[in-house]
Amino acid sequence: MMLLRRPKVEEMTGLKRSSIYEYMAAGTFPKPVRIGPRAVGWLEPEIVAWQKSCIAERFARSAQEAASRKR
């Protein structure tokens, strides 16, 4: 299991630091693991799972919108 530092998380997600911390505060983004007194890292599988959930949510919204347009 790989720990990712913030720059890599930003690169993978397209989010900047402030957005990452806003989403964490809202409970919608994985929390980091403390790896030192002043260092944290995110578990790569949790970041990948978050990305997949965003994609699934988008597809679900698209399907709902398409269904409501057909009515």
N, CA, C and O atoms as a CHARMM CRD file, in Angstrom:
* protein
*
  284
    1    1 MET  N      0.85700  -1.17200   0.00000 PROA 1      0.00000
    2    1 MET  CA     0.00000   0.00000   0.00000 PROA 1      0.00000
    3    1 MET  C      0.90000   1.23100   0.00000 PROA 1      0.00000
    4    1 MET  O      1.86400   1.31800   0.76100 PROA 1      0.00000
    5    2 MET  N      0.56800   2.16500  -0.85800 PROA 2      0.00000
    6    2 MET  CA     1.41900   3.33600  -1.01100 PROA 2      0.00000
    7    2 MET  C      0.78900   4.55700  -0.34400 PROA 2      0.00000
    8    2 MET  O     -0.41900   4.77600  -0.43100 PROA 2      0.00000
    9    3 LEU  N      1.62400   5.34100   0.31700 PROA 3      0.00000
   10    3 LEU  CA     1.19400   6.61800   0.87300 PROA 3      0.00000
   11    3 LEU  C      1.57200   7.71600  -0.11100 PROA 3      0.00000
   12    3 LEU  O      2.69500   7.75600  -0.61500 PROA 3      0.00000
   13    4 LEU  N      0.63100   8.59700  -0.37600 PROA 4      0.00000
   14    4 LEU  CA     0.85500   9.68400  -1.32300 PROA 4      0.00000
   15    4 LEU  C      0.96300  11.00300  -0.57000 PROA 4      0.00000
   16    4 LEU  O      0.15900  11.28500   0.31800 PROA 4      0.00000
   17    5 ARG  N      1.93700  11.79100  -0.91800 PROA 5      0.00000
   18    5 ARG  CA     2.06300  13.12700  -0.33700 PROA 5      0.00000
   19    5 ARG  C      1.12900  14.07600  -1.09400 PROA 5      0.00000
   20    5 ARG  O      0.65800  13.76000  -2.18700 PROA 5      0.00000
   21    6 ARG  N      0.87300  15.22600  -0.50300 PROA 6      0.00000
   22    6 ARG  CA    -0.12100  16.14800  -1.04700 PROA 6      0.00000
   23    6 ARG  C      0.10700  16.52600  -2.51300 PROA 6      0.00000
   24    6 ARG  O     -0.85900  16.53600  -3.27600 PROA 6      0.00000
   25    7 PRO  N      1.33300  16.83900  -2.94600 PROA 7      0.00000
   26    7 PRO  CA     1.49400  17.18600  -4.37000 PROA 7      0.00000
   27    7 PRO  C      1.01600  16.08000  -5.31300 PROA 7      0.00000
   28    7 PRO  O      0.43300  16.36000  -6.36000 PROA 7      0.00000
   29    8 LYS  N      1.26300  14.83900  -4.94200 PROA 8      0.00000
   30    8 LYS  CA     0.82100  13.72100  -5.78500 PROA 8      0.00000
   31    8 LYS  C     -0.70200  13.59500  -5.74600 PROA 8      0.00000
   32    8 LYS  O     -1.32500  13.29900  -6.76600 PROA 8      0.00000
   33    9 VAL  N     -1.30700  13.81700  -4.57200 PROA 9      0.00000
   34    9 VAL  CA    -2.77000  13.77900  -4.46000 PROA 9      0.00000
   35    9 VAL  C     -3.37500  14.88500  -5.32700 PROA 9      0.00000
   36    9 VAL  O     -4.37100  14.66700  -6.01700 PROA 9      0.00000
   37   10 GLU  N     -2.76600  16.06800  -5.28600 PROA 10     0.00000
   38   10 GLU  CA    -3.23600  17.17200  -6.13300 PROA 10     0.00000
   39   10 GLU  C     -3.14000  16.78400  -7.60600 PROA 10     0.00000
   40   10 GLU  O     -4.05900  17.04400  -8.38200 PROA 10     0.00000
   41   11 GLU  N     -2.04000  16.17000  -7.98400 PROA 11     0.00000
   42   11 GLU  CA    -1.83800  15.76200  -9.37600 PROA 11     0.00000
   43   11 GLU  C     -2.87500  14.72000  -9.79500 PROA 11     0.00000
   44   11 GLU  O     -3.44700  14.80400 -10.88200 PROA 11     0.00000
   45   12 MET  N     -3.11000  13.74500  -8.92900 PROA 12     0.00000
   46   12 MET  CA    -4.05200  12.66200  -9.26200 PROA 12     0.00000
   47   12 MET  C     -5.50300  13.14100  -9.33900 PROA 12     0.00000
   48   12 MET  O     -6.27600  12.66500 -10.17000 PROA 12     0.00000
   49   13 THR  N     -5.86400  14.08100  -8.47000 PROA 13     0.00000
   50   13 THR  CA    -7.26900  14.48600  -8.36900 PROA 13     0.00000
   51   13 THR  C     -7.60200  15.74800  -9.14600 PROA 13     0.00000
   52   13 THR  O     -8.76200  15.98200  -9.48700 PROA 13     0.00000
   53   14 GLY  N     -6.59500  16.55900  -9.42700 PROA 14     0.00000
   54   14 GLY  CA    -6.85100  17.84800 -10.06100 PROA 14     0.00000
   55   14 GLY  C     -7.30600  18.90400  -9.06600 PROA 14     0.00000
   56   14 GLY  O     -7.67500  20.01200  -9.45700 PROA 14     0.00000
   57   15 LEU  N     -7.28200  18.56600  -7.77900 PROA 15     0.00000
   58   15 LEU  CA    -7.68500  19.51000  -6.73300 PROA 15     0.00000
   59   15 LEU  C     -6.46100  20.22100  -6.17700 PROA 15     0.00000
   60   15 LEU  O     -5.35600  19.67800  -6.17300 PROA 15     0.00000
   61   16 LYS  N     -6.67300  21.42600  -5.71600 PROA 16     0.00000
   62   16 LYS  CA    -5.62200  22.15800  -5.02700 PROA 16     0.00000
   63   16 LYS  C     -5.76500  21.94300  -3.52500 PROA 16     0.00000
   64   16 LYS  O     -6.76800  21.40500  -3.05500 PROA 16     0.00000
   65   17 ARG  N     -4.76100  22.36700  -2.78900 PROA 17     0.00000
   66   17 ARG  CA    -4.71500  22.15200  -1.34500 PROA 17     0.00000
   67   17 ARG  C     -5.97800  22.60700  -0.63600 PROA 17     0.00000
   68   17 ARG  O     -6.53800  21.86400   0.17000 PROA 17     0.00000
   69   18 SER  N     -6.42700  23.80700  -0.92400 PROA 18     0.00000
   70   18 SER  CA    -7.59000  24.33900  -0.21600 PROA 18     0.00000
   71   18 SER  C     -8.83200  23.49300  -0.46200 PROA 18     0.00000
   72   18 SER  O     -9.61900  23.26800   0.45800 PROA 18     0.00000
   73   19 SER  N     -9.01500  23.02800  -1.67600 PROA 19     0.00000
   74   19 SER  CA   -10.17900  22.18300  -1.98000 PROA 19     0.00000
   75   19 SER  C    -10.08900  20.84100  -1.27300 PROA 19     0.00000
   76   19 SER  O    -11.08900  20.34000  -0.75900 PROA 19     0.00000
   77   20 ILE  N     -8.89600  20.25600  -1.24400 PROA 20     0.00000
   78   20 ILE  CA    -8.71100  18.98500  -0.55600 PROA 20     0.00000
   79   20 ILE  C     -9.12800  19.12600   0.90700 PROA 20     0.00000
   80   20 ILE  O     -9.87000  18.29100   1.42500 PROA 20     0.00000
   81   21 TYR  N     -8.65500  20.17600   1.57100 PROA 21     0.00000
   82   21 TYR  CA    -8.96700  20.35800   2.97800 PROA 21     0.00000
   83   21 TYR  C    -10.42700  20.74100   3.20200 PROA 21     0.00000
   84   21 TYR  O    -11.00400  20.37500   4.22600 PROA 21     0.00000
   85   22 GLU  N    -11.03400  21.46500   2.27300 PROA 22     0.00000
   86   22 GLU  CA   -12.47400  21.75500   2.37800 PROA 22     0.00000
   87   22 GLU  C    -13.28800  20.47100   2.28100 PROA 22     0.00000
   88   22 GLU  O    -14.20600  20.25300   3.07200 PROA 22     0.00000
   89   23 TYR  N    -12.95600  19.62100   1.31400 PROA 23     0.00000
   90   23 TYR  CA   -13.66600  18.34700   1.15700 PROA 23     0.00000
   91   23 TYR  C    -13.45200  17.44800   2.36700 PROA 23     0.00000
   92   23 TYR  O    -14.37900  16.75800   2.79200 PROA 23     0.00000
   93   24 MET  N    -12.24900  17.44200   2.92800 PROA 24     0.00000
   94   24 MET  CA   -12.00400  16.64300   4.13000 PROA 24     0.00000
   95   24 MET  C    -12.86500  17.14900   5.28800 PROA 24     0.00000
   96   24 MET  O    -13.44200  16.35300   6.02800 PROA 24     0.00000
   97   25 ALA  N    -12.95000  18.46300   5.44300 PROA 25     0.00000
   98   25 ALA  CA   -13.75200  19.04300   6.52000 PROA 25     0.00000
   99   25 ALA  C    -15.23300  18.70000   6.35300 PROA 25     0.00000
  100   25 ALA  O    -15.96200  18.53700   7.33200 PROA 25     0.00000
  101   26 ALA  N    -15.66100  18.59600   5.09700 PROA 26     0.00000
  102   26 ALA  CA   -17.05900  18.24900   4.81500 PROA 26     0.00000
  103   26 ALA  C    -17.29500  16.74100   4.91700 PROA 26     0.00000
  104   26 ALA  O    -18.43600  16.28400   4.86100 PROA 26     0.00000
  105   27 GLY  N    -16.22000  15.97700   5.06500 PROA 27     0.00000
  106   27 GLY  CA   -16.35200  14.53000   5.17600 PROA 27     0.00000
  107   27 GLY  C    -16.50700  13.81600   3.84600 PROA 27     0.00000
  108   27 GLY  O    -16.96400  12.67300   3.80100 PROA 27     0.00000
  109   28 THR  N    -16.12800  14.48400   2.75800 PROA 28     0.00000
  110   28 THR  CA   -16.30100  13.88900   1.43200 PROA 28     0.00000
  111   28 THR  C    -14.99100  13.53200   0.74600 PROA 28     0.00000
  112   28 THR  O    -14.98500  13.18400  -0.43500 PROA 28     0.00000
  113   29 PHE  N    -13.89600  13.61200   1.46500 PROA 29     0.00000
  114   29 PHE  CA   -12.58500  13.27100   0.91600 PROA 29     0.00000
  115   29 PHE  C    -11.82800  12.50000   1.97900 PROA 29     0.00000
  116   29 PHE  O    -11.96500  12.79600   3.16500 PROA 29     0.00000
  117   30 PRO  N    -11.02600  11.50900   1.57900 PROA 30     0.00000
  118   30 PRO  CA   -10.29100  10.70900   2.56800 PROA 30     0.00000
  119   30 PRO  C     -9.38400  11.56800   3.45000 PROA 30     0.00000
  120   30 PRO  O     -8.79200  12.54500   2.99300 PROA 30     0.00000
  121   31 LYS  N     -9.29300  11.19000   4.69600 PROA 31     0.00000
  122   31 LYS  CA    -8.40700  11.87400   5.62600 PROA 31     0.00000
  123   31 LYS  C     -7.00200  11.28100   5.49700 PROA 31     0.00000
  124   31 LYS  O     -6.85100  10.09800   5.19200 PROA 31     0.00000
  125   32 PRO  N     -5.97900  12.10000   5.72900 PROA 32     0.00000
  126   32 PRO  CA    -4.60500  11.59300   5.62600 PROA 32     0.00000
  127   32 PRO  C     -4.19000  10.80300   6.86000 PROA 32     0.00000
  128   32 PRO  O     -4.86000  10.81600   7.89300 PROA 32     0.00000
  129   33 VAL  N     -3.06900  10.11900   6.71800 PROA 33     0.00000
  130   33 VAL  CA    -2.44500   9.36800   7.80400 PROA 33     0.00000
  131   33 VAL  C     -1.22000  10.15800   8.24000 PROA 33     0.00000
  132   33 VAL  O     -0.42400  10.58400   7.40300 PROA 33     0.00000
  133   34 ARG  N     -1.06800  10.35200   9.53000 PROA 34     0.00000
  134   34 ARG  CA     0.11800  11.06500  10.02700 PROA 34     0.00000
  135   34 ARG  C      1.32400  10.14700   9.86800 PROA 34     0.00000
  136   34 ARG  O      1.30200   9.00000  10.31400 PROA 34     0.00000
  137   35 ILE  N      2.37200  10.65200   9.23300 PROA 35     0.00000
  138   35 ILE  CA     3.58500   9.85200   9.02700 PROA 35     0.00000
  139   35 ILE  C      4.80000  10.48600   9.70600 PROA 35     0.00000
  140   35 ILE  O      5.91300   9.96900   9.61100 PROA 35     0.00000
  141   36 GLY  N      4.57900  11.58800  10.37800 PROA 36     0.00000
  142   36 GLY  CA     5.64900  12.26700  11.10600 PROA 36     0.00000
  143   36 GLY  C      5.06400  13.44200  11.84500 PROA 36     0.00000
  144   36 GLY  O      3.86900  13.71300  11.72300 PROA 36     0.00000
  145   37 PRO  N      5.88000  14.15200  12.61400 PROA 37     0.00000
  146   37 PRO  CA     5.35900  15.28700  13.38400 PROA 37     0.00000
  147   37 PRO  C      4.72300  16.37400  12.51000 PROA 37     0.00000
  148   37 PRO  O      3.77100  17.03800  12.92100 PROA 37     0.00000
  149   38 ARG  N      5.25700  16.54000  11.31700 PROA 38     0.00000
  150   38 ARG  CA     4.73600  17.58500  10.42300 PROA 38     0.00000
  151   38 ARG  C      4.46700  17.04000   9.02900 PROA 38     0.00000
  152   38 ARG  O      4.52400  17.78400   8.05000 PROA 38     0.00000
  153   39 ALA  N      4.17700  15.75600   8.93200 PROA 39     0.00000
  154   39 ALA  CA     3.98900  15.15700   7.61000 PROA 39     0.00000
  155   39 ALA  C      2.79700  14.20600   7.62500 PROA 39     0.00000
  156   39 ALA  O      2.57600  13.45500   8.57500 PROA 39     0.00000
  157   40 VAL  N      2.04000  14.27000   6.53300 PROA 40     0.00000
  158   40 VAL  CA     0.91600  13.35400   6.35400 PROA 40     0.00000
  159   40 VAL  C      0.97600  12.76800   4.95100 PROA 40     0.00000
  160   40 VAL  O      1.64100  13.29900   4.06100 PROA 40     0.00000
  161   41 GLY  N      0.27500  11.67500   4.78000 PROA 41     0.00000
  162   41 GLY  CA     0.16100  11.05800   3.46800 PROA 41     0.00000
  163   41 GLY  C     -1.20700  10.42200   3.34900 PROA 41     0.00000
  164   41 GLY  O     -1.80800  10.03800   4.35300 PROA 41     0.00000
  165   42 TRP  N     -1.69500  10.30900   2.14400 PROA 42     0.00000
  166   42 TRP  CA    -2.98900   9.68800   1.88400 PROA 42     0.00000
  167   42 TRP  C     -2.76600   8.28400   1.34400 PROA 42     0.00000
  168   42 TRP  O     -1.82300   8.04100   0.59100 PROA 42     0.00000
  169   43 LEU  N     -3.63000   7.37300   1.73000 PROA 43     0.00000
  170   43 LEU  CA    -3.55300   6.01500   1.21900 PROA 43     0.00000
  171   43 LEU  C     -4.02600   6.01100  -0.23000 PROA 43     0.00000
  172   43 LEU  O     -5.13600   6.45200  -0.53000 PROA 43     0.00000
  173   44 GLU  N     -3.18800   5.51800  -1.11700 PROA 44     0.00000
  174   44 GLU  CA    -3.51500   5.51800  -2.53900 PROA 44     0.00000
  175   44 GLU  C     -4.85000   4.81300  -2.82800 PROA 44     0.00000
  176   44 GLU  O     -5.63900   5.33600  -3.61600 PROA 44     0.00000
  177   45 PRO  N     -5.13400   3.65400  -2.22800 PROA 45     0.00000
  178   45 PRO  CA    -6.42400   3.00500  -2.52400 PROA 45     0.00000
  179   45 PRO  C     -7.63400   3.86100  -2.13200 PROA 45     0.00000
  180   45 PRO  O     -8.67800   3.79300  -2.78100 PROA 45     0.00000
  181   46 GLU  N     -7.49500   4.66300  -1.07500 PROA 46     0.00000
  182   46 GLU  CA    -8.60200   5.54100  -0.68300 PROA 46     0.00000
  183   46 GLU  C     -8.80300   6.67000  -1.68900 PROA 46     0.00000
  184   46 GLU  O     -9.93800   7.06200  -1.95900 PROA 46     0.00000
  185   47 ILE  N     -7.72100   7.19100  -2.24100 PROA 47     0.00000
  186   47 ILE  CA    -7.83200   8.24600  -3.25500 PROA 47     0.00000
  187   47 ILE  C     -8.45700   7.67700  -4.52700 PROA 47     0.00000
  188   47 ILE  O     -9.32100   8.31300  -5.13100 PROA 47     0.00000
  189   48 VAL  N     -8.02900   6.49600  -4.93300 PROA 48     0.00000
  190   48 VAL  CA    -8.58500   5.85100  -6.12400 PROA 48     0.00000
  191   48 VAL  C    -10.07200   5.55600  -5.90800 PROA 48     0.00000
  192   48 VAL  O    -10.87700   5.75800  -6.81700 PROA 48     0.00000
  193   49 ALA  N    -10.44400   5.08400  -4.72300 PROA 49     0.00000
  194   49 ALA  CA   -11.85600   4.80000  -4.42000 PROA 49     0.00000
  195   49 ALA  C    -12.67400   6.08900  -4.46700 PROA 49     0.00000
  196   49 ALA  O    -13.80300   6.08600  -4.95700 PROA 49     0.00000
  197   50 TRP  N    -12.11200   7.19300  -3.96100 PROA 50     0.00000
  198   50 TRP  CA   -12.81000   8.48000  -4.01500 PROA 50     0.00000
  199   50 TRP  C    -13.03900   8.90200  -5.47000 PROA 50     0.00000
  200   50 TRP  O    -14.12200   9.37100  -5.82000 PROA 50     0.00000
  201   51 GLN  N    -12.01700   8.73500  -6.31400 PROA 51     0.00000
  202   51 GLN  CA   -12.15700   9.08100  -7.73300 PROA 51     0.00000
  203   51 GLN  C    -13.25700   8.23500  -8.37600 PROA 51     0.00000
  204   51 GLN  O    -14.08400   8.75500  -9.12400 PROA 51     0.00000
  205   52 LYS  N    -13.26600   6.93800  -8.08600 PROA 52     0.00000
  206   52 LYS  CA   -14.29100   6.06000  -8.65600 PROA 52     0.00000
  207   52 LYS  C    -15.67900   6.45400  -8.18800 PROA 52     0.00000
  208   52 LYS  O    -16.63300   6.38000  -8.96200 PROA 52     0.00000
  209   53 SER  N    -15.81200   6.87500  -6.92800 PROA 53     0.00000
  210   53 SER  CA   -17.13000   7.28200  -6.43200 PROA 53     0.00000
  211   53 SER  C    -17.59000   8.57300  -7.11500 PROA 53     0.00000
  212   53 SER  O    -18.78200   8.74300  -7.36900 PROA 53     0.00000
  213   54 CYS  N    -16.66600   9.47400  -7.41100 PROA 54     0.00000
  214   54 CYS  CA   -17.02300  10.70200  -8.14300 PROA 54     0.00000
  215   54 CYS  C    -17.52700  10.35400  -9.54000 PROA 54     0.00000
  216   54 CYS  O    -18.50400  10.93600 -10.01200 PROA 54     0.00000
  217   55 ILE  N    -16.87200   9.42000 -10.19300 PROA 55     0.00000
  218   55 ILE  CA   -17.27900   9.00100 -11.53500 PROA 55     0.00000
  219   55 ILE  C    -18.63800   8.32500 -11.48400 PROA 55     0.00000
  220   55 ILE  O    -19.49800   8.60400 -12.31900 PROA 55     0.00000
  221   56 ALA  N    -18.84500   7.43900 -10.51400 PROA 56     0.00000
  222   56 ALA  CA   -20.12600   6.74700 -10.38300 PROA 56     0.00000
  223   56 ALA  C    -21.24900   7.73600 -10.10900 PROA 56     0.00000
  224   56 ALA  O    -22.35000   7.59700 -10.64300 PROA 56     0.00000
  225   57 GLU  N    -20.97200   8.73200  -9.27900 PROA 57     0.00000
  226   57 GLU  CA   -21.97100   9.75800  -8.97000 PROA 57     0.00000
  227   57 GLU  C    -22.33900  10.54400 -10.22600 PROA 57     0.00000
  228   57 GLU  O    -23.50700  10.86600 -10.44300 PROA 57     0.00000
  229   58 ARG  N    -21.35400  10.84800 -11.03900 PROA 58     0.00000
  230   58 ARG  CA   -21.61700  11.57800 -12.28100 PROA 58     0.00000
  231   58 ARG  C    -22.50400  10.75900 -13.20900 PROA 58     0.00000
  232   58 ARG  O    -23.45700  11.28900 -13.78100 PROA 58     0.00000
  233   59 PHE  N    -22.20100   9.47000 -13.36600 PROA 59     0.00000
  234   59 PHE  CA   -23.02000   8.61700 -14.22100 PROA 59     0.00000
  235   59 PHE  C    -24.43700   8.48400 -13.68200 PROA 59     0.00000
  236   59 PHE  O    -25.39400   8.45900 -14.45700 PROA 59     0.00000
  237   60 ALA  N    -24.58300   8.40000 -12.37000 PROA 60     0.00000
  238   60 ALA  CA   -25.90900   8.29600 -11.76200 PROA 60     0.00000
  239   60 ALA  C    -26.71200   9.57100 -12.02500 PROA 60     0.00000
  240   60 ALA  O    -27.89600   9.50500 -12.35500 PROA 60     0.00000
  241   61 ARG  N    -26.06700  10.73000 -11.87900 PROA 61     0.00000
  242   61 ARG  CA   -26.75000  12.00600 -12.15800 PROA 61     0.00000
  243   61 ARG  C    -27.16000  12.08900 -13.61400 PROA 61     0.00000
  244   61 ARG  O    -28.27100  12.52200 -13.92000 PROA 61     0.00000
  245   62 SER  N    -26.27600  11.67900 -14.52300 PROA 62     0.00000
  246   62 SER  CA   -26.58200  11.72300 -15.95300 PROA 62     0.00000
  247   62 SER  C    -27.76600  10.83100 -16.28200 PROA 62     0.00000
  248   62 SER  O    -28.62600  11.20200 -17.08000 PROA 62     0.00000
  249   63 ALA  N    -27.81000   9.65800 -15.67100 PROA 63     0.00000
  250   63 ALA  CA   -28.91300   8.73200 -15.91100 PROA 63     0.00000
  251   63 ALA  C    -30.22300   9.31200 -15.38600 PROA 63     0.00000
  252   63 ALA  O    -31.26200   9.18700 -16.03300 PROA 63     0.00000
  253   64 GLN  N    -30.17600   9.94200 -14.21700 PROA 64     0.00000
  254   64 GLN  CA   -31.38100  10.56500 -13.65700 PROA 64     0.00000
  255   64 GLN  C    -31.86300  11.71200 -14.54200 PROA 64     0.00000
  256   64 GLN  O    -33.06200  11.85700 -14.78000 PROA 64     0.00000
  257   65 GLU  N    -30.93200  12.51900 -15.02500 PROA 65     0.00000
  258   65 GLU  CA   -31.30100  13.63900 -15.88500 PROA 65     0.00000
  259   65 GLU  C    -31.90000  13.14000 -17.18900 PROA 65     0.00000
  260   65 GLU  O    -32.87300  13.70900 -17.68500 PROA 65     0.00000
  261   66 ALA  N    -31.32800  12.08500 -17.74700 PROA 66     0.00000
  262   66 ALA  CA   -31.85200  11.52600 -18.99900 PROA 66     0.00000
  263   66 ALA  C    -33.24800  10.95600 -18.77400 PROA 66     0.00000
  264   66 ALA  O    -34.12100  11.11200 -19.62800 PROA 66     0.00000
  265   67 ALA  N    -33.46700  10.31000 -17.66000 PROA 67     0.00000
  266   67 ALA  CA   -34.77800   9.73400 -17.34800 PROA 67     0.00000
  267   67 ALA  C    -35.81100  10.83500 -17.14200 PROA 67     0.00000
  268   67 ALA  O    -36.95900  10.68400 -17.56000 PROA 67     0.00000
  269   68 SER  N    -35.42800  11.92400 -16.51500 PROA 68     0.00000
  270   68 SER  CA   -36.39200  13.00600 -16.28400 PROA 68     0.00000
  271   68 SER  C    -36.71500  13.76100 -17.56900 PROA 68     0.00000
  272   68 SER  O    -37.80700  14.31300 -17.70300 PROA 68     0.00000
  273   69 ARG  N    -35.77800  13.79200 -18.51500 PROA 69     0.00000
  274   69 ARG  CA   -36.06300  14.45200 -19.80600 PROA 69     0.00000
  275   69 ARG  C    -37.04400  13.64000 -20.64500 PROA 69     0.00000
  276   69 ARG  O    -37.78300  14.21100 -21.44700 PROA 69     0.00000
  277   70 LYS  N    -37.06500  12.31700 -20.47500 PROA 70     0.00000
  278   70 LYS  CA   -37.95000  11.46900 -21.26200 PROA 70     0.00000
  279   70 LYS  C    -39.40000  11.57400 -20.80400 PROA 70     0.00000
  280   70 LYS  O    -40.30400  11.18000 -21.54100 PROA 70     0.00000
  281   71 ARG  N    -39.63400  12.08200 -19.63400 PROA 71     0.00000
  282   71 ARG  CA   -41.01400  12.16000 -19.10700 PROA 71     0.00000
  283   71 ARG  C    -41.80700  13.24500 -19.73800 PROA 71     0.00000
  284   71 ARG  O    -42.97600  13.43200 -19.40000 PROA 71     0.00000
